[in-house]
Amino acid sequence: MAKFLSDEFFSDFQKALVADQKWSESAKTVKTSVAFNVTDMGQNYLLSVENGATTLQKVPPGTAAEFSFDGTFDTWSKVVKGELDLQSAVLKGQLKFKGSITKILMYRDRFIRVGEVMRDVPKEF
């Protein structure tokens, strides 16, 4: 079982997304990128989606993305455990969001699925 937010975890997460029929179907017409940044660990991952093709890779700090979410390990852990939802974390200032609010709201259901898949990936904290 992979440690949460390790390279192995993100590799397993990408495989789970690619294998998830609900995600694959909803991502067919999407072209975007989302950075997940763990501020207190200096870890940055980029989820890229282009017409159904999904990749997730470790990137250097400051890598350009259409959307980004910055937060601490503790905050990300709560989100993945289902103790805190992404939207509440942003509204409460626990995650810093960068990007177009209007556009990400169009993708809302799709990103909810990303969160569901992330929660289902076996991991230890």
Buried (B, 14 or more C-beta within 10 A) or exposed (E): EBEBBEEEBBBBBBEBBBEBEEBBEBBEEBEBBBBBBBBEEEBBBBBBBEEBEBEBBEBEEEBEBBBBBBBBBEBBBBBBEEEBEBBEBBEEEBBBBEBEEEEBEEBEEBBBBBBEBBEEBEBEE
